[in-house]
């Protein structure tokens, strides 16, 4: 895989994984009786605003919804990765 594609893929994986980590954090905080601010979730995973419709959904529908949210977050995170990868200098071959 080219270096530029690896940078884009790394950014996309961070975006995908971060949404699941934030879901885990907020669900654990809810079960433990904590009520953290949603600002962190909205700044790091802006597509999580779509989760408002998943409040009364079943577990399977909720997980599918978060899969869609995490995929859209991966696309959002890959855009800066694509911009950063444009500045990667190719090594000169002799």
Secondary structure by P-SEA (a helix, b strand, c coil): ccaaaaaaaaaaaaaaaaaaaaaaaaaaaaaacccccaaaaaaaccccccccccccccaaaaaaaaaaaaaaaaaaaaaaaaaaaaaccccccc
